[in-house]
Amino acid sequence: MENGKINAAKEAVKYIKNNKVVGLGTGSTSSLFIRFLAERVRNEGLNLVFVASSKESERLAAENGLRVSDFNEIRKVDVYVDGADAVNSKLELVKGLGGALTREKVLAYKARKFICIVDESKVREFRDVVVPVEVLQFNYKQVTEQLIRLGATCSVRMKGDVIYVTDNGNYIVDSKFGEIQNPKKLEKKLKLVPGVVESGIFGKVSVVIVGNENGVRIMGRGL
């Protein structure tokens, strides 16, 4: 899987053009992309502006010499590159095991193009996948009860002995809904629950780069 991640990240770097605003995802594959892109920026002297989907990605980008801007100062994002926890045959995604799903969805919505980078193990239908749901601390127990009423098996995400807190100051309820046949419909239901900030269900992306031991394959129509 590691070689698959490396190959996907390296391939995505090729899609980045000069004088663009680039959104940086969060997670192991996205971290590889950030490092490889920073190397290309140094070698070719590219003029790029970056926005990050998490404090961790912002830190990694800065460590590698990439100029990270405040998202509120950005009018557009030309391309957003991020991984996923699951990708189905319709190019729908489940994301958020890294804890940055809300900011990731904001960047994905803002971006003109969204490139998803994964290894082969992430390509599968949504059967018994974990759907992270970011919720307010204020009423997380009530939200969890409502998710259970919707058919989910839930657990509040922990970090050691304490509840995990997102960059936005919220909690995450990891939820399993069995086989998800209509991700869009489930996403709408989740967003209607008071106290839910965002869910890890993402709509279609521009292209999915799937890395494997021998190289990559492309899902979608490309860019």
KOLVEX-116057 format. One line per 3 residues: number of its first residue (from 1); their letters; for each residue x, y, z of C-alpha. Coordinates in Angstrom, 2 decimals. Layout:
NUM = A = X Y Z | ...
// end
This chain:
1 = MEN = 0.00 0.00 0.00 | 2.87 2.37 0.75 | 4.15 2.16 -2.84
4 = GKI = 0.61 2.75 -4.04 | 0.37 5.91 -1.97 | 3.75 7.12 -3.23
7 = NAA = 2.86 6.52 -6.87 | -0.52 8.26 -6.54 | 1.02 11.28 -4.82
10 = KEA = 3.80 11.60 -7.41 | 1.30 11.40 -10.25 | -0.88 14.14 -8.73
13 = VKY = 2.12 16.49 -8.58 | 2.23 16.41 -12.39 | -1.21 18.03 -12.56
16 = IKN = -0.13 21.18 -10.72 | 0.44 24.18 -12.97 | 2.31 27.41 -12.26
19 = NKV = 0.61 30.52 -10.83 | -2.25 28.60 -9.20 | -3.88 28.34 -5.78
22 = VGL = -3.54 24.78 -4.49 | -5.55 23.20 -1.67 | -3.66 20.72 0.47
25 = GTG = -5.45 17.72 1.96 | -4.79 15.86 5.20 | -3.62 12.31 5.84
28 = STS = -0.76 9.98 4.94 | -1.14 10.14 1.15 | -1.71 13.90 1.19
31 = SLF = 1.44 14.32 3.30 | 3.42 12.53 0.60 | 1.89 14.82 -2.01
34 = IRF = 2.91 17.90 -0.01 | 6.51 16.71 0.23 | 6.76 15.78 -3.45
37 = LAE = 5.15 19.05 -4.54 | 7.52 21.06 -2.34 | 10.43 19.35 -4.08
40 = RVR = 9.04 20.30 -7.47 | 8.48 23.89 -6.33 | 12.12 24.12 -5.24
43 = NEG = 13.46 22.54 -8.42 | 11.32 24.49 -10.88 | 10.75 27.74 -8.98
46 = LNL = 6.97 27.50 -9.28 | 4.87 30.41 -8.05 | 2.04 28.82 -6.10
49 = VFV = -0.22 29.83 -3.23 | -1.42 27.16 -0.79 | -4.34 26.72 1.58
52 = ASS = -4.41 23.83 4.02 | -7.26 21.64 5.27 | -5.75 21.18 8.75
55 = KES = -3.22 22.59 11.15 | -1.11 19.47 10.58 | -0.98 19.99 6.81
58 = ERL = -0.29 23.68 7.30 | 2.63 22.81 9.56 | 4.00 20.23 7.12
61 = AAE = 3.70 22.64 4.20 | 5.51 25.40 6.08 | 8.27 22.99 7.11
64 = NGL = 8.78 22.21 3.42 | 8.93 25.86 2.42 | 5.43 26.25 0.97
67 = RVS = 3.64 29.55 1.46 | 0.33 28.87 3.23 | -2.35 31.56 3.11
70 = DFN = -5.39 32.31 5.23 | -8.37 30.73 3.51 | -10.46 33.86 4.12
73 = EIR = -8.04 35.79 1.92 | -8.42 33.37 -1.00 | -11.00 34.12 -3.69
76 = KVD = -10.60 30.84 -5.55 | -8.90 27.44 -5.27 | -7.74 26.17 -8.65
79 = VYV = -7.09 22.59 -7.59 | -7.52 20.62 -4.38 | -5.59 17.38 -3.83
82 = DGA = -6.58 15.02 -1.02 | -6.89 11.37 -0.14 | -9.95 9.36 0.90
85 = DAV = -10.84 6.50 3.20 | -13.12 4.88 0.62 | -13.94 5.52 -3.05
88 = NSK = -16.85 3.76 -4.75 | -17.47 3.04 -8.43 | -19.46 6.29 -8.80
91 = LEL = -16.46 8.34 -7.58 | -18.21 9.20 -4.33 | -15.96 9.41 -1.28
94 = VKG = -15.96 8.76 2.43 | -13.36 10.86 4.24 | -12.52 12.04 7.72
97 = LGG = -10.56 9.36 9.54 | -7.80 11.96 9.79 | -10.19 14.32 11.58
100 = ALT = -10.21 17.18 9.05 | -13.43 16.42 7.18 | -15.12 19.81 7.62
103 = REK = -12.23 21.88 6.32 | -11.62 19.28 3.63 | -15.20 19.62 2.43
106 = VLA = -14.94 23.42 2.41 | -11.87 23.22 0.18 | -13.42 20.55 -2.05
109 = YKA = -16.52 22.73 -2.52 | -14.43 25.81 -3.30 | -12.02 24.11 -5.72
112 = RKF = -12.47 24.24 -9.47 | -10.89 20.78 -9.67 | -10.67 18.12 -6.96
115 = ICI = -8.09 15.36 -7.41 | -8.40 12.39 -5.08 | -5.29 10.26 -4.48
118 = VDE = -5.58 6.77 -2.98 | -4.04 3.33 -3.02 | -5.96 0.30 -4.31
121 = SKV = -7.18 -0.73 -0.85 | -9.42 2.37 -0.68 | -11.42 1.52 -3.81
124 = REF = -14.52 -0.33 -2.62 | -18.25 0.00 -2.26 | -19.61 1.50 0.95
127 = RDV = -20.34 -1.63 2.97 | -19.69 -1.26 6.69 | -17.42 1.76 6.16
130 = VVP = -16.87 4.24 8.98 | -18.54 7.58 8.24 | -17.03 10.27 10.48
133 = VEV = -19.55 12.89 11.59 | -18.22 16.12 13.11 | -20.55 17.40 15.83
136 = LQF = -20.75 20.22 18.35 | -19.43 19.47 21.82 | -22.53 21.16 23.23
139 = NYK = -24.93 18.33 22.35 | -22.77 15.47 21.11 | -24.63 12.88 23.21
142 = QVT = -28.00 13.90 21.78 | -26.55 13.88 18.25 | -25.15 10.40 18.83
145 = EQL = -28.56 9.18 19.96 | -30.12 10.62 16.80 | -27.53 8.93 14.58
148 = IRL = -28.36 5.63 16.25 | -32.03 6.23 15.42 | -30.96 6.63 11.80
151 = GAT = -29.54 3.12 11.94 | -25.92 3.76 12.82 | -23.57 2.01 15.16
154 = CSV = -21.67 4.87 16.79 | -18.60 5.62 18.87 | -17.23 8.99 19.91
157 = RMK = -13.66 9.25 18.67 | -11.04 9.13 21.40 | -7.40 10.19 21.58
160 = GDV = -5.97 8.09 24.35 | -8.17 8.54 27.40 | -9.82 11.79 26.26
163 = IYV = -12.29 12.68 23.52 | -10.61 13.74 20.27 | -11.12 17.43 19.42
166 = TDN = -10.95 18.69 15.83 | -9.15 21.83 14.66 | -12.58 23.47 14.82
169 = GNY = -13.10 22.57 18.47 | -15.68 19.88 17.76 | -16.04 16.15 18.42
172 = IVD = -16.27 13.33 15.87 | -18.77 10.50 16.06 | -17.58 7.56 13.95
175 = SKF = -20.68 5.91 12.52 | -21.39 2.72 10.58 | -24.61 2.42 8.57
178 = GEI = -24.14 -1.05 7.09 | -24.40 -0.93 3.29 | -24.83 2.65 2.06
181 = QNP = -26.71 2.45 -1.23 | -27.45 6.17 -1.56 | -24.62 8.26 -0.03
184 = KKL = -26.16 11.58 -1.11 | -29.45 10.78 0.60 | -27.66 9.78 3.79
187 = EKK = -25.56 12.94 3.71 | -28.70 15.08 3.54 | -30.23 13.21 6.48
190 = LKL = -27.11 13.73 8.57 | -26.96 17.45 7.83 | -30.54 17.85 9.09
193 = VPG = -29.61 16.66 12.58 | -29.14 19.73 14.83 | -25.58 19.76 16.12
196 = VVE = -24.06 18.01 13.11 | -21.41 20.26 11.61 | -20.44 18.07 8.66
199 = SGI = -20.27 14.45 7.53 | -17.50 12.55 5.81 | -19.60 11.75 2.73
202 = FGK = -18.31 13.63 -0.31 | -19.83 13.89 -3.78 | -18.09 13.17 -7.04
205 = VSV = -14.54 14.34 -7.66 | -12.86 15.47 -10.87 | -10.57 12.47 -11.02
208 = VIV = -9.29 9.68 -8.76 | -5.65 8.65 -9.08 | -5.29 5.10 -7.78
211 = GNE = -1.76 4.04 -6.98 | -0.50 0.48 -6.94 | 2.82 -1.37 -6.86
214 = NGV = 3.43 -0.86 -10.58 | 2.18 2.68 -11.11 | -1.26 4.29 -11.26
217 = RIM = -4.64 3.97 -12.88 | -7.14 6.77 -13.39 | -10.80 6.66 -12.42
220 = GRG = -13.01 9.27 -14.06 | -12.65 11.28 -17.20 | -9.41 12.92 -16.19
223 = L = -8.63 16.63 -16.17
// end
